[in-house]
Amino acid sequence: MNKQPNNSLSYPAELKSYKTDDYAFYNELDIEPTKVEVNNKQLKSSYKAYKNGKKKKIILMCLVITALLILILSILIFYVIIPMVIKKTIGQANVSFKSILIDNVKSNYFHINSTLELTNTGSISTRIEPMVLTIQAMDKDTSKFTTIGLIKSDIPIKTSGKSSISIIDTQFSVTNIKAFNSFVRDLIFEQKVQWYLTAKANIQPISSSMPHYPDIPFEKQVTIQALNGLKDVQLKTFSLENSTEKQINLDLLIQIDNPSIFTMDLGYLTFSLEFMSRKLGVVQSIEHVILVPKENLIPLKGQLRPTNMNDAHELIQNFLTNKPTEVNAIAGPQATSLPLLATGMNGLSLVTVMPPFQKDLIESLEFTNLTLVPSTTDTNVTLSATMRIRINSPLGKNSPLNLEKLSMKASLNYEQKEIGTLDIVDITVYTVPSLTSTYETKFENIQLILTDTSTYQLFANRFIASNEVNPIRFGISGTSNVSGSFALGPLSVSNVKVDNEVVLTGLNGLSDIQVESILIEGDQPSQGSGVALTIKTIIENAGVTTVSLKDLTLNMINMNSVTLGKINVDVLSLKPGTNSLTMNGFISPALNDLNETGIFFSNYLNNQQQMSILTVISNNHTMTTASDLTVNDLKMSAHIPGIQGQLIKSINIEAFGLEFDEKLNNVYASGRIVALFQLPSNIKMSLNVILTNINFTIYIKKLTDEFVSVALMTLDSQLVNHLKSNDSDELQMEFKSNPLIILDHNAFQNFSASLLLTPNLNMTINGMAQPTATTNMGNLTLINIPVMDNLSLVGYNQFQSSDGVSSLLKINELDILESNSNSLILQVQTTISNPSNIYLINAGNLTLDMYSTAPERVRLGSILIENFHLESYPLETNITANGKFQLTQTNHLIAKEFISQMVSGYTNVVQLEGKIFNETSGNVSVGTSIPSLQYAIEKLTITTQIPGLQGDSSLIKKVMLSGVTLATGTGILLGLIKVLNATIQLYNPFNTNMTIHGMIVKAYSGVVLNQTYLIGTVNQSALRIPIFVPAKEQIISPPVGVTINLNIPVLTQFLNLGNKTVVLSLSGTINVTIGDSSSGLMMNDDNIHILCFIE
């Protein structure tokens, strides 16, 4: 079936809502709705375009209508409403001036700078463009405003609805001189002035995009505070100091209080200065005067040219005496250098009170010389002085104020209390050329009438106590009249105030009295117990015051407040500078104050400065005088120097014994010391030392030349034998077993070593003595008297004599007490000569090793001296010592030789040493029991001699031959007789037995072993019967055979014997046992050489 075409249109959804009247849309598209197939997208786009175009047309129409309405409204606002508002705002605004500056004043204009404040300016902001202001001022004559000038503001004035400040900085052109002069006069003299400001303003409201509104009326009446006649004027400075020799110049400084807001350049001002309506002179400002609001200081200069000199005198009198004086500065027609302001200022009167002279005319008073003499009869003080017056001249340094006369009524004041009054009348005043404004005057014997004695007493005491560092200050107050001349003629000024502080240097409390010398004149029986003295003093017065005091009696008091005596001064006159004063006194202490007196003399003798207080003893006046008041409580201090010298000149140790306590290791001293005692030449008192305490330290010098203390010795209450002589006295002191305190044990060992080992012992003693002496005052004890001396004492020098050869230790006898198989027990008798006055009371046990010296040095044994001691020089000391002679393998030969020498009668040289060698242990020790002597004994070596057996001690004394006759000689000659019997006289010198076992001995005639004189030989090496010789006994031996030598000389000797004796020399060997034959020491004495006699 064929479909029928669909003639109906298919519309988009957006078009379904359109009605038939919307067919116009299609007509515009030239489409028949029933015939055209419309694409959906095209229909949508076309419809939107149609709708937008229709909206634009409607909007445009609305905008046109709105613009017309705004235009009409703007015209109404800008040209009707705003001008009305501006006029109203400006009309209601208030105008006032905060400040007005007028300067650069010319003949018809000046520069003005003002600060303008607009208030009540409404709610809109405006800009008032620069405008020309007409200034009108009130004319008092017409009570109308009259134009005085024009000003043009150069910068816009802005308002913002609040207070608005604007600056007008421009030129003020004066258009009416007469009216302006009237205004200036009102400004100067009236309290207020009024201005009327008029102008046509060009105003722009709100912002810079707004139009300007010209010809807006600006009319304001302003009231301004004026100068009101400048009534508040003060003359701050009135000075004449720039005056010259012929002209009195004025320098003024006025203070003007400007009550207005005007700051005005008044130019150079000129005023006529008047006093009591009479002209004094003219003053001018020294610079342009710029008058500012409130306080103004204006310096003026001028000259004093009075029409009446009395006016000038009165003015200066008032000026100098602080009397209020009114002066008037009046402005004339030429009051200012600015003509525009001169007319208005004419007649201005500045009334003020002249200030007083700011300084005292009398600046200072100074005494260059003052004599103060307190009366001894009343309470007046006589003053004489040269007084220097320095003035503060009101005329300055170039205009002399010549003073010629001075009178003064014044009181002296101290600590605001009056001391007294004085009246100085019409004294001449002289200029001091070298000092500016300084004058000098002199008065004599003016009475200071004391009005308050207690104040004067205080002043006097403190004046005496004052010094250069702390001077005394007191016041002089009162009035003075001065007369003289100045640049304008004579001048006399009365009632000038005197109120000055005077400074004086006093006497330093008389606390530095230097004692130049003291003479102790000795006993004065007429004055009682005590010693008279004369003191020469030097008293310095650093001030200018001469003080004269009379009839003073002073107590002499030491620093412990003990009165030692009295000093009398007839006249104590102390002038400025150095004063020499001699005082006489008498030392007479109370008995219980002798110790303090001893201290005084001790310090003086020890060259120690000491202070003594001199106090015034009050006079028993019926009335207190000025002199009493002056010296009341006066305490003078005298510095008394010590004397150069030494009371104990020297020390001589006549004997000094040392005693060593080996148990306690203490040292004690005994001996005798003599001190050379000499009083200084200026001390003539009688003094006899009876006892003393003395202590001194012994010093020796080390190798470094440094002194070291060795020991301290103290003698308490040592009795003294005082031997007097013309030149010096001797104090002899003997002491016994006094402890010697060792201060340095090493130093004491060195001291001991120097004593024992060296020829000289150098030492220094330094200490103090405290002698007690009898005087006519009683027993006087001196303290801390130096004891010092350098001593060179003789040392023991290891007991070597001064000739360097012989020994001071001599062995007189060597005895054998006993023996054993290898040793001999010895007893040694010695004599020691002490070369020194230092002796030994007990030096403990001393052991010395004995050494041979030849042919070689070997140890032979030792010697022990118990309780070793030495007598003092020049006595000899005999000592018995024990010894031990010991034979060892090393010394056997030497020991045998030693004994042979001794038996032969020869001396053996030995050395005794303090260093002890122990044969058994091999140890070395020191041969002393005293520790403090070990160093010395260890180094001690004594060279001495042991004598041989000679004389009475010889072992063989005589050889006696039997039957020697002529026939015997013939038989010997013929060879018939070859052996003779002989007996020997033997002596045992020892304290032990001796046994001779055999001998081989040759006998020679004479003292020399000469073979020519060989007499015979005993050749019995072993005796059939040993010969026993008891200790210390002499025996005759049994006969022994002597083989005779056959020669003529020997035979001649025999034949000549007769009853004579011939000296024989025996040489050979003797076998002997010393001691018991069973246990004694067996000796073979080889090479003995014995001298004996033959009969």
Secondary structure, DSSP 8 states (H G I E B T S, - for coil): -------S----GGGTT--GGGGHHHHHTT--TTT----HHHHHHHHHHHHHHHHHHHHHHHHHHHHHHHHHHHHHIIIIIHHHHHHHHHHH-EEEEEEEEEES--SSEEEEEEEEEEE---SS-EEE---EEEEEEEETTTTEEEEEEEEE--S-EEE-SS-EEEEEEEEEEES-HHHHHHHHHHHHHSSEEEEEEEEEEEEEESSTTS--EEEEEEEEEEEEE--GGG--EEEEEEE-TT--SS--EEEEEEEEEE-SSEEEEEESEEEEEEETTEEEEEEEESS-EEE-SEEEEEEEEEEE--SSHHHHHHHHHHHHTT--EEEEEEEEEEEES-HHHHHHHTT-EEEEEE---SS-SEEEEEEEEEEEEE-SSSSEEEEEEEEEEEE--TT-TTS--EEEEEEEEEEEEETTEEEEEEEEEEEEEEE-TTSTTEEEEEEEEEEEEES-HHHHHHHHHHHHH--SSS-EEEEEEEEEEEEEEETTEEEEEEEEEEEEEEEE---GGG--EEEEEEEEEEE-GGG-SSEEEEEEEEEEE-SSEEEEEEEEEEEEE-TTS-EEEEEEEEEEEE-SEEEEEEEEEEE---GGGHHHHHHHHHHHHTT--EEEEEEE-----SS--HHHHHHTT-EEEEEE---SS-SEEEEEEEEEEEEEETTTTEEEEEEEEEEEE---TTB----EEEEEEEEEEEEEE-TTS-EEEEEEEEEEEEE-EEE--SS-EEEEEEEEEEEEEES-HHHHHHHHHHHHHSSEEEEEEEEEEEEEEEETTEEEE---EEEEEEEEEE--GGGB-TTSSSBSEEEEEEEEEEE-SSEEEEEEEEEEE--SSEEEEE---EEEEEEE-SSS--EEEEEEETT--B--TT-EEEEEEEEEEE--TTTHHHHHHHHHHHHTT--EEEEEESEEE-TTT--EEESBS-GGGHHHHHT-EEEEEE--S-GGG-SEEEEEES---HHHHHHHHHTS--EEEEEEEEE--SSS-EEEEEEEEEEEESSS--GGGEEEEEEESS-SS-EEE-TT-EEE---EEEEE---HHHHHHHHTTTT--EEEEEEEEEEEEES-TTTSEEEEEEEEEEEEEE-
